[in-house]
Amino acid sequence: MRTRSKIATLASAALVSTWLVAGAAPASAAGPCGGGYSRVGVYAIPASGARTGTLEVYYSASSGKNCALTYGSGSYAGRVNRKAVGISLSGRSSWAGADNGMFAHYAGPVYVSARGRCIDLRGQVGTGVRHLNRVHCG
């Protein structure tokens, strides 16, 4: 009886260990911008009215880079339509990173090195546009 109890306990522990390992996210799991980026902002496109998309901003403390993407929402999600994203250091006359085209799912990712600086962002899905100036200052 004692041997049976030990075997049952060991079998249960092995099953639980297998379940925990299988259910855990891999250490190397990366978001849409790559490993080490954390989401720091989510903005509706446009700022008011009927929502066509979402502008997401990520930051990597180790690289000092910001990353941005736009996704379609509602009838714009998963359908080919205009999607665009731009990112730059605040006050610059051109975008450091931009992606603009006819996409089904998202535009981007685009990057800018901005440690200790503010960034400007632009997102577009369909005819909806969102501009953000002097945000995510670090």
BELLINDA-V545128 format. One record per backbone hydrogen bond with DSSP energy under -0.5 kcal/mol. CO is the residue of the C=O (numbers start at 1). NH is the residue of the N-H. E is the energy in kcal/mol with one decimal. If there is no record, write none. Layout:
# BELLINDA-V545128
<<CO NH E> <CO NH E>>
This chain:
# BELLINDA-V545128
<<1 5 -2.1> <2 6 -1.9> <3 7 -2.5> <4 8 -2.5> <5 9 -2.3> <6 10 -2.6> <7 11 -2.6> <8 12 -2.3> <9 13 -2.4> <10 14 -2.4> <11 15 -2.2> <12 16 -2.5> <13 17 -2.5> <14 18 -2.3> <15 19 -2.2> <16 20 -2.6> <17 21 -2.3> <18 22 -2.4> <19 23 -1.9> <20 24 -0.9> <21 24 -0.5> <26 29 -2.1> <31 34 -1.1> <34 31 -1.0> <34 37 -1.0> <38 59 -2.3> <41 57 -2.6> <43 55 -3.0> <45 52 -3.1> <45 53 -2.1> <52 73 -2.7> <53 45 -2.7> <54 56 -0.5> <54 71 -2.5> <55 43 -2.7> <56 69 -1.9> <57 40 -2.9> <57 41 -1.5> <58 67 -2.2> <59 38 -2.5> <59 61 -0.6> <60 64 -2.5> <60 65 -0.6> <64 114 -2.6> <64 115 -0.6> <65 60 -2.4> <66 112 -1.9> <67 58 -2.9> <68 109 -0.6> <68 110 -1.8> <69 56 -2.7> <70 107 -1.9> <71 54 -2.4> <73 76 -2.4> <74 77 -1.5> <76 79 -0.9> <81 103 -2.0> <82 126 -2.9> <83 101 -2.0> <84 124 -2.4> <85 99 -2.4> <86 122 -2.0> <87 96 -1.3> <87 97 -2.0> <88 120 -2.8> <89 92 -1.6> <97 87 -2.4> <99 85 -2.3> <101 83 -2.6> <101 103 -0.9> <103 81 -1.8> <104 78 -0.8> <104 79 -0.7> <105 72 -1.2> <107 70 -2.0> <110 68 -2.0> <112 66 -2.8> <112 114 -0.6> <114 117 -2.5> <117 138 -0.9> <118 90 -2.3> <119 135 -2.6> <120 88 -1.8> <121 132 -2.5> <122 86 -2.5> <123 130 -2.7> <124 84 -2.6> <125 128 -1.9> <128 125 -2.2> <129 47 -0.5> <130 123 -2.5> <132 121 -3.0> <135 119 -2.7>>
